[in-house]
Amino acid sequence: LHPAPSCSLSPSKNNMIKQSVVVIIIAYAAHLYFQQATTTLADTAVLLPTEPHPALNWYLTSSSNINFTDAIAKAPLITIENILPPQLLSAALSEIQSSITTTTIAQSDGSSNVKQSCKLVRDGGACGDERWIGFTHEDALSYLGIDKQEHTLPQTILNTSENQLIEKDLIEQVILHIAKYDLVHVLPHHISKHVKGVSWRILISTTGHNRNVFHFDSDEATDYAIKDVPLITPLLSTVTYLSDSGEPTLILDTSQLTNDTIYHPTNAYASMPKTNKHLAFDSRLFHGSSGSLFVGSEGDVRIAIGTNFHTQRSLETIYSKKHRMMKQYVHRPLEVRSEEATPPIDMAECGAERECRPVVKPWNTDNNVKDPSRANWTSFQIKTNHQGRSFFASDRYRKSNITTRLPIDLILAQAKLDPGCTIGITLERSDFNVSHDKDEKYRPKPKNRNKEAKLVAREMLMRRCEIFRNDMLSINPPLTVNVCSQSLGKQ
């Protein structure tokens, strides 16, 4: 008789089975969590905001008022038209469009949806992945041809010197060309001198189906890492439109204050897309887009570049988003592969051909649309992260529904007359409503962050406490408690 074959497994196979079981358990636990998280609200209470949002001290400026002092004209947002020279714009569009893949998905009802995906050859990452470029105020002055010692010189329209930038590839060249104007002509010197670099991403979406949910900008890897500081927002956020079609950027002047009081925004801003238009706005503000409000044809590709300016490298540009559920992040910075990247173009030739110079337009709230009758205004739901969570500062997991009311027909009519316009709307209390789950059994979820996230968040906050030493509501984010003295030991 032959002995029965052994059923024992080799150590390597045993390890593989154990790893598979662990992965299955984690996946199932994640499934249960998100299934519970997306449950429709069955019992809600409408919370009408009772008072206007506390005034936020704006600190964005414009080139016509730059004198590097605190006594400058300030605005919540600024637009710059013709931000890129034609040759650089054309090269950037060609590079990005060649990276887009369009897929048609058939639906059960016989209709079809068009979906775009985008992957950059330069580093192999998705277009929407966060990337980082070290770039300072002094770098920007050098590239604009401004004497670093003469901080009071640029009193007129943008200096148009097209100095050659030192960049790794064409896309970096575009980002730095945009960023140099923001550091010199949008952020005042007492703030821009603290900037160490810019995080950036390329935003690709389908017009009429944009899922850019409303949110507060932040270094997401440091969210809720410090008590009483839910998010640490950048010093400046920007969107540069590379297409005429798509949803506008909607901005509400409400911030994530730490006391969770629901204030209503007093102003809304709609920035309509237009090729080569640049929008810079205060990072503290709640913003996003809605698929029900767009210009152009449904299905068109909307292309934009988003940037955030930070006092140090943001943690989300170092760690992969795909591993957020793990306690230890996976180190995966996106680096340029020089042999595959498109080289920069000659900016000397680009500047010589430039006819349309950049034009700066700071926003003036006196130009707001005021319509007390509210006739023909449209209410719509604001889509936010995780079914409305992260709107409340103290508890990112509390579900909420947010609706707002805007004169959409008026906005679209104005955009038809003036493509790429920016429109401000004065809001009243009834134009912004919030409801949240009344479940009495609800308990806040723990907010776990690793030690590195807490360390980076602390460093970012310390820098903001230095910049906004005497005004907590000007800090990023605005604070209703003095964490500078309580948490950081600063007086």
C-alpha positions, -999 to 999 in steps of 0.1 A, spaced: 0 0 0 11 35 -8 10 60 20 -17 86 16 -5 119 2 2 145 29 -24 173 33 0 197 50 7 230 34 41 246 30 48 276 52 46 300 22 11 287 13 0 290 49 11 326 50 -7 333 17 -40 318 31 -37 339 63 -31 371 43 -61 363 21 -83 358 51 -72 390 67 -78 409 34 -113 394 32 -121 403 68 -109 439 63 -129 442 30 -161 429 47 -157 453 76 -152 482 52 -183 471 33 -204 471 65 -190 505 76 -198 523 43 -231 505 40 -241 520 74 -225 554 65 -246 558 34 -280 549 49 -307 575 40 -316 599 67 -350 587 81 -355 612 109 -340 646 104 -344 681 118 -341 713 98 -317 737 115 -322 771 101 -291 792 106 -300 819 131 -274 845 123 -249 855 96 -215 840 95 -190 860 116 -170 884 93 -139 868 80 -110 892 75 -100 889 39 -63 891 31 -61 885 -7 -50 915 -26 -44 925 -63 -15 938 -83 -29 974 -85 -27 976 -47 5 957 -38 27 976 -13 35 948 11 18 963 41 -13 954 61 -32 985 47 -40 970 13 -73 964 -4 -86 929 3 -110 905 -13 -124 870 -8 -115 861 -44 -95 874 -74 -96 863 -110 -68 867 -136 -76 864 -173 -51 852 -199 -29 837 -171 -9 815 -196 8 826 -228 -9 811 -259 20 788 -267 22 774 -232 -16 771 -230 -17 752 -263 11 728 -253 -5 721 -219 -39 714 -235 -23 690 -260 -5 672 -232 -35 668 -210 -60 659 -237 -37 631 -250 -38 617 -214 -76 614 -213 -94 582 -220 -131 583 -228 -154 553 -220 -190 549 -229 -210 529 -203 -243 514 -213 -271 517 -187 -300 493 -180 -326 517 -194 -309 518 -228 -291 551 -222 -254 556 -219 -230 576 -198 -197 590 -209 -168 587 -184 -134 602 -186 -103 589 -169 -68 605 -171 -33 593 -164 -2 614 -168 28 598 -186 52 620 -167 49 600 -134 23 573 -141 -2 587 -117 -38 597 -122 -44 633 -132 -63 639 -99 -35 627 -76 -20 653 -54 16 663 -64 40 688 -49 64 714 -61 87 734 -38 82 771 -47 87 802 -25 79 839 -27 116 846 -36 114 821 -65 83 839 -78 100 873 -76 130 859 -96 108 844 -123 88 877 -126 120 897 -129 113 918 -97 141 929 -74 137 910 -42 149 940 -22 124 964 -37 92 950 -23 72 982 -29 79 983 -67 50 964 -83 23 991 -81 9 986 -116 -4 958 -138 13 925 -137 50 924 -146 50 903 -178 86 893 -178 88 857 -191 119 845 -174 129 809 -180 116 788 -151 136 759 -137 112 730 -140 113 693 -147 87 691 -174 60 709 -193 33 704 -166 55 717 -139 62 747 -161 25 754 -163 20 751 -125 49 774 -117 39 799 -143 5 802 -126 19 801 -90 43 829 -95 15 854 -101 -4 841 -70 26 845 -47 34 881 -59 1 896 -70 -26 878 -49 -11 869 -15 3 898 5 39 896 13 35 890 51 17 858 42 34 847 9 68 848 25 58 817 46 48 796 15 72 767 9 54 751 -21 23 743 -39 3 710 -42 -15 706 -75 -39 682 -94 -55 682 -128 -93 680 -126 -111 661 -154 -149 657 -154 -179 654 -177 -200 685 -181 -234 679 -166 -222 650 -144 -195 667 -123 -191 650 -89 -169 677 -74 -186 677 -40 -187 707 -18 -158 707 7 -133 727 27 -98 725 13 -72 709 36 -42 687 39 -65 656 42 -38 635 58 -38 658 88 -75 662 92 -87 660 129 -51 653 141 -53 681 167 -81 687 192 -102 718 184 -86 721 149 -107 699 126 -90 710 93 -59 729 85 -66 747 53 -40 760 28 -31 797 26 -46 800 -8 -67 778 -32 -69 783 -70 -86 769 -100 -73 775 -136 -98 766 -163 -85 751 -195 -119 747 -212 -150 768 -218 -175 741 -209 -184 727 -175 -198 736 -141 -188 769 -124 -169 769 -91 -195 779 -65 -181 795 -33 -201 802 -1 -186 825 25 -190 801 53 -162 783 71 -158 754 94 -158 771 128 -149 750 158 -180 757 178 -204 739 153 -228 768 153 -246 768 119 -243 803 104 -258 812 71 -235 825 44 -242 861 33 -227 858 -1 -223 832 -29 -199 835 -58 -202 817 -91 -171 816 -112 -180 805 -147 -153 785 -166 -134 800 -195 -102 788 -211 -72 805 -195 -91 821 -167 -76 818 -132 -96 819 -100 -78 825 -66 -99 823 -35 -97 822 3 -92 786 13 -114 789 43 -146 790 22 -170 762 15 -169 754 -22 -176 729 -50 -198 726 -81 -232 712 -91 -240 691 -121 -274 710 -125 -256 743 -133 -232 743 -163 -223 760 -195 -215 743 -228 -230 710 -239 -237 681 -216 -210 655 -221 -182 680 -229 -149 675 -211 -142 700 -183 -105 705 -177 -90 725 -149 -59 727 -127 -63 730 -89 -36 743 -66 -31 749 -29 -3 769 -13 11 755 20 37 765 46 53 731 42 49 700 21 14 686 26 13 651 39 -13 640 13 13 645 -14 36 620 3 12 592 11 -11 572 -11 -49 578 -7 -55 542 -15 -42 531 19 -61 556 42 -77 527 61 -44 513 73 -28 527 104 5 532 86 4 551 53 22 538 23 50 561 11 43 568 -26 54 603 -37 49 608 -75 82 616 -91 87 628 -126 102 602 -150 124 625 -171 128 600 -199 90 600 -205 80 635 -195 74 663 -221 102 688 -217 94 725 -210 90 749 -239 111 780 -246 94 808 -227 115 835 -245 97 827 -277 64 823 -258 67 858 -243 76 874 -276 44 861 -292 22 871 -263 -5 897 -272 -31 892 -245 -16 902 -212 -29 889 -178 -57 911 -164 -63 910 -126 -99 915 -113 -104 915 -75 -139 909 -65 -160 938 -51 -191 927 -32 -208 960 -42 -213 943 -75 -234 915 -60 -268 905 -74 -295 916 -50 -330 902 -55 -352 905 -24 -382 889 -42 -364 856 -48 -385 851 -80 -373 823 -102 -346 812 -77 -339 775 -76 -333 753 -46 -309 724 -49 -291 700 -26 -254 705 -20 -235 672 -23 -208 669 3 -182 643 14 -196 611 28 -233 619 27 -229 654 42 -203 645 68 -173 667 75 -195 699 74 -196 699 112 -162 708 127 -162 687 159 -175 655 143 -166 646 108 -190 616 108 -222 634 116 -245 631 86 -262 662 72 -282 674 43 -275 709 30 -296 728 5 -291 763 -9 -311 786 -33 -296 805 -61 -309 824 -92 -296 798 -116 -315 812 -147 -300 846 -140 -265 832 -137 -267 812 -169 -282 843 -188 -253 864 -176 -227 838 -185 -242 837 -221 -237 875 -224 -203 875 -207 -185 841 -210 -163 833 -181 -178 860 -158 -178 858 -121 -211 866 -103 -217 874 -67 -251 868 -50 -263 883 -17 -279 856 4 -305 856 32 -311 832 60 -337 812 42 -313 806 12 -292 781 32 -306 752 52 -290 723 71 -306 692 85 -289 664 104 -297 630 119 -315 631 152 -306 595 162 -301 597 200 -280 566 199 -255 582 177 -220 584 191 -190 603 175 -165 580 158 -129 582 170 -105 602 148 -73 583 147 -42 598 131 -6 585 133 22 604 151 35 618 119 2 634 110 -1 650 144 35 663 141 29 678 107 -5 693 117 11 709 148 39 724 127 13 738 102 -8 753 130 23 769 147 31 786 115 -4 799 112 -4 811 148 27 831 138 12 846 106 -22 855 122 -8 863 157 -35 888 167 -66 875 148 -79 840 153 -107 845 127 -81 852 100 -62 820 107 -66 789 85 -90 776 96 -107 804 115 -108 795 152 -132 804 180 -108 791 206 -73 802 212 -55 769 204 -23 789 199 -19 794 236 -39 763 248 -25 736 226 8 750 215 19 769 246 21 803 228 11 834 245 
